[in-house]
Amino acid sequence: MIVGVGIDVVDIARFAETLARTPALRERLFTTDERGLGIASLAARFAAKEALAKSLGAPAGLQWTDACVVTNDDGRPYLEIGGSVQARANDLGVDRFHVSLSHDAGVASAVVIAEG
């Protein structure tokens, strides 16, 4: 059963400017494993985290670093969650997330489907 769906888009250039202007933001938004990625990949991962929050009803208190977007051996993205994100998923009965990322023409986008 689908519990929630989230979608988000990010202007990559604007996102790069924001990270350059506020360097500490990179640590607040991304896990250690994510921080070394290129700007388009970071923008797509930020979009995924926004989409994830929306799929969970966008409750207050979710920590950005409690979700990490990783890719498996064939390049498919998936979410590793813990802490505040895991607690919310548990509350809603979510046991699986489906993730799709894209970046092209200066825009990064993501869709997350929460399934329970």
N, C-alpha and C positions, 0 to 999 in steps of 0.2 A: 504494500500500500504506500502511495506517495504521501508523505507527511508535509513536505514543503518544497517549493521551488524558488531559487534565487537567480538573478541575472545582474551583471554589472559591466559597465564599460569605462575605460580609463584612457584619457588622452596621454599618450606616452611622453611627448615633449613637456607638457605641463607637469606631469608626475616627476620627470627628471629635474625640472626646475625646483619643484617643492623639496625633493630630497637634497638638492645642492644647497638650497637656502636653509634647510633645517636638518643637518647631518644626523642628529640624535634620533630623528624619525625612523631611520633605517633600522635601528636597534629595537624601537618600539613596535614596528610592524612585522619584522621578519626574524625567523629563527637563524641561528648561526649558519646552518646549512644553506639557507636561502640567500643570505646577504651577498655572497660572492657572484651571483648571477648577473647577467647583463640587464640593462634597463628595460628592454621589452619584456623579458621574462619576469622581472620584478613587477612590472605593471600588470601583467597577466595574473600573477600570483596575488597581488593586492585585489584585483577584480574578483578573483576566486574567493578570497577571504570575505569580501563584501557580499558576494553571492551566497556564501555559506551562512553568514549572519542572517541574511534575508530568509533563507530556507528554514532557519530555526526561529523565525519570528522577530528577529532583530532585538533581542532582549538586552537591557543594560547589563554591564558587567562582563561581557565576553572579552577575553584577552587575545589580542592579535597573535601572539606567539604561542597560544594554545592550539593553533592549527598550522600545519606545515604542508605545503603542496610539494609532493615528490613525484618522480616518474619511475615507472617500473622498467625492466630491461627492454621492452619493446617501445618505450617512449610514451606510454599512456600515463596521464596524470592521475593521482589519487591523493586523498587527504589522510594525514596522520593527525589525530586529535588527542587532546588530553585536557586536564584541568577544567576550566570554566566551559569550554566547548563540549567536552565529553559529558559534563554534568547536565547541560541543557539537552544534548542529544538523548541522554538516558531518560530525562524527564518526559520527553516527547515520544519515547519508544523508537527512536531512530537507531538502526543498526547497520546502515550502509549509506554511503554517499556516492553519487555518480558526478563526475567532474568533466567539463570540456573547457579547454582554453584555446584562445586564438589571438594572434596579433598580426596586423597588416594595415598598411596605409595610415600609420601613425596612431592607431587605436588598438588597445588590448581589450579583450572581452572574456567573460567566463560565465558559465552556467553551472549551477549546482542543484542536484535533485537529492532530497533527503528521503530515504525509504525506511519503512519500519514494518 
